Amino acid sequence: MIKPRIIQTALAGVFALGLSACSDGTVQVQDTVGKSQPANLGPENIVGTAVAAGDFTILATALSATGLDTVLADGDRNFTVFAPTDAAFNELGQDTINNLLNDTEQLKDILLYHVLADTVVNSATAIGLAGQTVNAANGDSLSLSVESGNLFINMSQVVSADVGASNGIIHVIDKVLLPPPDMTAEDPALPNIVETAVAAGSFNTLVAALQATGLDATLSGEGPFTVFAPTDAAFAILGEDTIGALLNDTDTLSDILLYHVIAGQAVDATTAISLAGQSVEMANSDSVALSLNNGNLLVNRSVVTTTDIQTSNGIIHVIDAVLLPPSDGNTSGESSENTIYTAAINAGLDTFVAAAKVAGLKDALNHPGDIYTVFAPSEAAFAALGTGTLNTLVNDPDTLRNILLYHVLPGTTVDAAAAAGLVGIDITAGNGTTLQLSQRSDGLYVQNSRIVITDIPAVNGVIHVIDAVLIP
């Protein structure tokens, strides 16, 4: 895999915003921007600006109920607030809203999860932090990501950015952010993973499979574990014959079940979102790809429908399709599916295919469970480098790998329509550096290379053919 482990990295020296990596790998926003802002970013403070807008009456009521209206009106401090609209709060339901207004401690925790204290983070800076987590004022982490040109905070989209106030900035969001469960210690009062699945009533096939393989004892034992749990409906997609065959082939069934488990870690949804674009090793030693699509978290191509179900020995995320490990029975070394690698072969991108082999990227691009967007240089594009340069690169696999990774967007499928929406936005390539798309009179460009063929499909992403090799 291009990124085979669970990792969170802090961008070194990023922007003018002071950042420091905490011991848990999150990014701490420090008070260095807020103090350098102009005296008045807007005519009213954070609270006054929200009230004047007229679309934040529930937020204003909640702030008043918890006393946080006074805090966010303090003219001697700066804040960044991700403000849910009334429509966002109404999605919770009136009963939930009423219960929160009567439980001001929990409500305060939720509201502070929408605040970055003593700093002003505009949308450009937030986009630059995509893939990172930042510490909210309640001490929990928020994940920042960009999908199809839209900024997301966890799974909530920023629908209006950079609303200035005299003591900070507001970004309007379309969903209320709910803090992750406290997973700092296992709670023995809670049921374990298997007991939780049994009690839910919608994981009967999963429970039967765990019992058939003996993995029910494992997942009832000491954790922590993270389980991506397919529902009965997800298993039903496989068909009764397939399910029956698997229950009689416990070795294959164990491999499949362990492909749904991360051992030794309780990975909450916020952390998982921050890992979008990376591969994560599962308990069967194969890897899954985490990605975002239309505001949803995906594991390979399975959508996470419910997150952060806490148990005594870990955490459960519900998914809508069974994850199938990559096949080990393919003796040819090529995927039997139309992966990026095989699609490149079929498209006649022979030099790109050969370069991927030399650079050690064949397995990653041939993995049906990983997701990539690849800007693949045409044969003519490679030929333009000259035979001497190509020979030099073949003898320097590290440099060649760095160049090829500059052509790859891991963890996302960006088709031509989505690419047009990303024009002018910095996009992080697989080698860690940034690319930009631009629209010119003769077509869409990535850096200074024109996209000449778009949307070559693959089970693990898409290829666009470009007319020049990109050099980092």
N, C-alpha and C positions, 0 to 999 in steps of 0.2 A: 504494500500500500504506500501511497505517497506520504501519508501521515498516519502511521500505524498505531499510535497510542493516544490515550486520552491526555490532552495537554491544554493548558491555558497559558498564554504568553502575554506579557505586558509589552506594549510597543515602546521600544527604547527611545527616550527623548522626544515623544510625540507632541507636536504642535507647541504652542506657548503654554498650554495647560499643564500644570505640574501633575505628574503621575508617579506613583510609587507602587511597586508590586507588594501585595500583602503575603503573608506566609501561606494563605490558602490559594494563592494564584489569582485572586481578583485584582482589579485595578482600583486604587484609591484616588478619588478626585480631590486634589488639594486646593487650598484657598490661595491661588495665585492669579486666577483670571478675574475673579470678582472684584478684587481691589484695584485692578487696572482698568475697569470699565468706566465709561463716562458717568458723571454724577447722576444723570437722569436718562434712563433707557426708555421711559414712558411717563406720561403725566400722573399716573396713579401707581400705588404699590401693588404687589401681587394680588392681594385680596380685593382691592378696589377695582383693579382691571378685570378680574373674574366676574365680579358683581355687575359691572357696567356692561359686560358682554351679553348678559341676559340668558346665556345657555348653560350656566353652571350653578343653578339655584340649589340643587341637591348637594353639590360640593361645598357651596357656601354654608349651607345648613350644617353639614357634617363638620366643617372647620369650626363653626361657632360652638357646636355641641361639645367639642373636645378642647376648646381654648386655643386651637392652633391658628385661628384667625389673627389673634394678637401676635403670635410668633411670626407669621408670614407677612404681617404688616410692618415689621420692624425695619425702619429706614436705615439702621446702622449695619444691617447684614444684607447679604446677597443670596438668592435662591434660584435654583432651576426647578420648575414644577411641571410634571406631566399631568395635565388636567383632564380628567374624564368629563365628557359632556353629560347633560341630563339623560340623553338617550343611552349612553354607556352605563350609567347607574341603573336605569330602568330595566336593562337586560338582567340584572340580578333578581328582579321581582320586588314588589312592594313589601312583602313579608320579610325578606332578607334585609331590605333597607331599614325597616322599622326595628328589627332585632339589633342591627348595628347601632342605630341611634340610641338604643337602650343599653348598649354594651360599649361604653366610650373607650375602654382600654383597648379592646380589639379594633374598634374603629380608628383610634389614634395610630395603632400599629399599621393599619392598611393605608391611612392617609400619608404617614411618614414614608411609606414605601414608594410614594409618588414624588418624593422631594430629594434633590441633591442640595445639601446645606453648604452655605458659604462659598458658592461658586456659581458662575454663569456659563453654561455650556450651550452654545448655539448649535444649530442643526449641522453646520459644516463640520464642527468638531465632533459631534455625535456620530456622523457618518464615518468620519475618520477612525472612530473607535469600534466600528463594526467588527463583530467577532470577539469582543471583549466583554467583561462584566465590570460594572461600577457599583460602589457601595452607596445604597440609599440611606436616608437619614434614620431609618429604623434599624440599621445594622445589617440588613439582608442585601443580597446582590441582585442587580438588574442586568439583563442581557441586552446588548445593543446589536442590531443586525440590519442589513439592507437587502431587500429583495425586490427585483424589477424596478429599482430606482426609488422605492419607498422605504422610509426609516421605520423600524419596529422596535418597541421596548417590550421585551418578552414577546408575547403574541399580540400585543396591541399596536395598531398602526398609528403613527403620527399623521393626523389629517390636516393640521395647520401648525406651522412651525414659527418660532422666533417672534412671538407676541411680546413686545417689550413692556416692561414695568419699571417703576422708579427704583426698585430694589431687586431686579432680576429679570427672568425671562420665563415665558410659559410656552409649552408645546402641547397642543390639544390632541388627545388620544381617544380612540373609539371603543376601548374596553377598560373596565376597572382592573387595576393590577392587584393581584392577590399574593401576599408573601408566601414563599415556599414553606413547607412544614419544617419544624425544627428537627433536624436529623443528627444533631450533635451527639445524641446518646440514644441507644435503643430503649424503647419503653416496653417493659415486660407485661404491662397491663393490656397492651394491644394484642390482637390475634396475630399469628405469624402469617407468612405469605400464603401458605396452602390453606390455612383456616380462613383467611380473608377471601380467597378465591372461591372456596366452598360456600361461604356465607352469601356471597354476591349472587349466586344462582345463575350467572350468565357465562360461567367458565367450566361447565360440566365436562366438555371434551378435553379441555386442558388438564383438568384434575384427573380424569381417567387415564390420560397419557402419562402423567407424572406417576400415578400409582403403578401402571404397567411396567415402567422402567425403574421403579424404586427411587426416582428423583423427588418424590414427595417427602421422603425422609430428609434428603439433602436440603430442600428449600424450607423445611420445618426447623432446621437446625440453626446453629450459630451463623450469623451473617457478618457483615451486611451483604445483601444482594440487591441488584436492580433487575427487575423482570419486566420485559415487554410482553404483555399477556394478550394473546389473541382470544377474542370472544368465541362463543359457540358459532355465531354467524360467520366469523372469519374461517373457522375450521370447515364449516359446511361448504364453503367455496371449493374446497379440495374434492368433495364428493365422498359418498359413503364407502365406495370401493377402495379409494385411496386411504381413507382413515382406517378401514378394516385391515388393509395390508400393512399399514404402519404399526398398528397395535400388535401384529404378529411378527414384526421385525423390530425388536426392541433396540438393537444396535443403531439402526438408522433413525429410529424415533428419538433415542437419547441424543444423538448428534443434532437433530432438529431442535429439540427442546433446549439444549444447552446453548444453541445459537440465539436464544431469546434472553439469555442471562448474562449480566456483568457480575462477576464474582469479586467480593472484597470491597465494593464501593456502593454507596447509595447515591445515585446520580439524580438529582432533582431536575425538573423541567428547565429551570433557569440555566443551570449548568449545561444541560443537553443543547439548549438553543445556542449557547455561546460556542459550542463545539460544532455547529453547522459548518459543513465543508471538510470535516475531518472523519477519519475512519476510527472505529472503536473496536478493540479486540474483545470478543465474547468468550464465554466459558468453554466453548468447543475449539478455541484457538483460531477460528475464522473471524473475519471482521465485517462489520456493518458500516454503512455510510449514513451519517446524520446530515440532514439538509432541511431547508425551509422552502415551502411552496405555497403561495397564496395565504401566507400567515399561518400555515400549519407546519408542525414539526413532523418530518418524515424519517423513518428508519428503513433504509433502502427505499422501497416504493410503498411501504405501509404507513398509513397516517395514524399518528397518535391522537386518539379521540378523547381520552381522559388522562390527566397527569396527576402525579404526586399523591397516590394512595399510600398512606403511611402504614406500616406494619411493625411488629416488634423486632423483626430481623431484616428490614430493608424497605424498599419502595417499589410500587407497581405503577407502570404506565400501560394503559389499555390501547391496543392497536387493532386495525380493521382487516388485517391480512396476515396469514401465517408466513413467517420468514423462513426461506429455504436456503440452506448453506450452498455455496458454490460446489459443483460436482467434482469429486476426486477421481471419477472413473474415466476421464477423458485422456487417454494415453497419447493422443497426438500433440498435446500441449496447447491446442487452440480451444477456445470456448465454443461449445455447440450452439451458443446463442449469438445474436448479432450485436456483439459488444463494440465499443469504440475501436478496439484494435482490429476486429474482423471487418467492421464497416470501412475502416481505412484501407484494408487490403482490397476489398471489393470495389472501392472507389478509385483504385489505381494509384494510391499515394505511397508508392513503393519506397521512396527515400525516407519519408516520415516514419514508415513502419520499420525500416532497417535502423534508423536512428533511435527509435524507441527501444529496440532490442539492445543496442549497444549501451544506451544510457540506463538500462535496468528498469525501464518503465513499462515493459510489455505486460507483466503480471497485473499491474495496477489498472492499465487501460483495458485489459482483457477480463477484469473481474466484474461479473454482471451485477454484483451487489453494490459497487461503488458508482458514484455519479459524477460526471465531468462534462464541461463544455470545452471543446478543443478547437482552437484556431490553427488548422493544419496547413502549413505552406505547401503549395503545389509543387509538382516536379520542376517546373520552370523557375519557381522561387528558389529552390535549393540549387539548381544549376547556376543561377546568377551569382551565387557565392564563389563559384570557381572550384575546380578540382582540388587545388592546393589547400584551400580553406576547409573543404569537406574532409580531406584526408587528415588534416591536423585535428579536427574535432573528433573523428573516429578514434584517434589515438589519445584523446583527452576526454574520457567519459564524464568526468565531473563537470567540466565546462559545458559539454553537450547536454547533460541532464539539466543544468541550470537554464540553458537556452530553451529547451523543450518545455520545461515547467513554466516558462514565461508565456507559453502559448496555451496554458491550461487553467481553467477556472474549476477548482475542485468543489464537489458538494452541491452543485447546482446545474440545472439545465436551462440555458439561456437561448431561446430560439430567436429568429430574426426579429420578430415583433417585440419581444422583451428587450432585445439589444438596442433597438431604436429608442426605447424608454430610458436607457442608461447613458445616453449621450451626455458627455460633460462631467460624468461622475467618476471618481477614482475607484477602480475595481482591483482587488487584490488577486494577483495571479498565484499559481502554485509554488513559485519560487520566493514569494513574500514581497515582491515589488509590485508596483501599481501599473495598471493599463488604463487608457481612456479610449472610449469610442467617440467617433465624430461623424456627422452627416455632411457629405459634400455633394456637389452637383452631379458627380458620376457614381455616387453610391455611398454605402456605409464603410467606414474605415475603423480598424483597430490600430492605434498608434498611426503610423504612416503606411500601413498595408491595407489595401482594399479587399473587402470580402467579395470574392468572385462567385462562390457557390455557397448557398445557405442551407441549413436544416437537413443535413444528412443524418437520418435517425439511427439510434442505437438503443439497446435495452438499458444501457447505463449512461445515457446522455445524448449529446448531439455534436456533430462536427460542422464547422464552417471552414471552407477552403479560402486561403488568403494568397495574395500575389507576391508577397515578400516575406522573408524570414525576419521575425522580430528579434532584435538584439537587446538584452537587458542593459 
